Amino acid sequence: MEITKIVITGGPCAGKTTAMSWIQNTFSKKGYCVLFVPETATELITGGVAPWTCGTNADYQKCQVKLQLEKEKIFETAAKTMKQDRILIVCDRGALDNKAYMNDEEWKAVMDFLDTNEVELRDSYDAVFHLVTAANGAEDFYTTANNAARTETPEQARALDDALIASWTGHPHLRVIGNDFDFEGKMRELIQEIITFLGEPEPCEIERKFLIEYPDTAWLESLPNCKKVEIIQTYLRAPENEEIRVRQRGNEGSFIYFKTIKRAITGLKRVEIESRLTQEEYLTLLMEADPNRRPIRKTRYCLTYDGQYFEIDVYPFWEDQAIAEIELNSEDKEVRFPEEIRIIKEVTDDDSYKNSSLAKI
């Protein structure tokens, strides 16, 4: 059985309700059992439990995040009893959405209340898809009439949209779908991003890689839409045409673990199969490390910019350059860099800049 849990999030009036219908129709036809976890905030607020009815905003947020997680557990428990081989759990917003409605002190109080941390909470979801509010790029269609819990002005909606993206930035699989298309085109783009993530019809990764000048890390760390992640990547013994690695990913002592298998198809396109590991499984697999490759340690800056999600890797053995990567859902997709990032050259097809090559002893 394969159970995948994704989040559909976004700013106010972004199209989430319609998106759920598109997801149901598309993936049911592809053989998935599609389950939907309803939006918790709307349930609570329309039921009389709200930030303005509870003692404090932190009191309310503790209730909301706890209920969100309990609902997800119920859906996961139920999914394990089902007969289908492939189950897609779709969360109408996830736990990290709540961070956008709190200050740092309130967020810490919620984490302490739940006895968890941001990395574990954020990365408990397999992928996150953010739909940009209509108030940013499709202003004529912005309305509060179709949701009793929505009260934001267009200006507030845009600010909240940015805060939601910032809350999820740092997740390994975050995609932002903007209003560069008409509404149907926006829905099609979302579906294509989910299809690409799920590996339909095969688990492929389309990635472009660029050698850049060493970035201003202080500038990156000052951005609300950028998160720093510490990574240790270890390559395992593998067949000649295959790459197998395990990865520890996180920060401030909180980590999650992955195993990834890759096979090249073209310069841009690769078959990629990724699975989560427990810490015990990760430590066991380290015993199969390739003796001809050293572990790669790097600091990754996850940056959302102009609807794109960049991963900027800074290595301890380079002082004048770094690597910037971006995953795409098609090979001809345009890439737009911030002007602060200076490109030296594209190295997508240059094997010498692959982590597996940099790891060679």
Helices and strands as residue ranges (DSSP letters): E 2-10, H 16-29, E 33-37, H 40-46, H 57-79, E 86-92, G 95-101, H 104-114, H 118-122, E 127-131, G 139-141, H 154-168, E 174-177, H 183-198, E 204-213, H 217-222, E 226-235, E 243-251, E 254-264, E 269-277, H 279-285, G 286-288, E 296-305, E 308-314, E 321-328, E 343-346, G 351-353, H 355-358
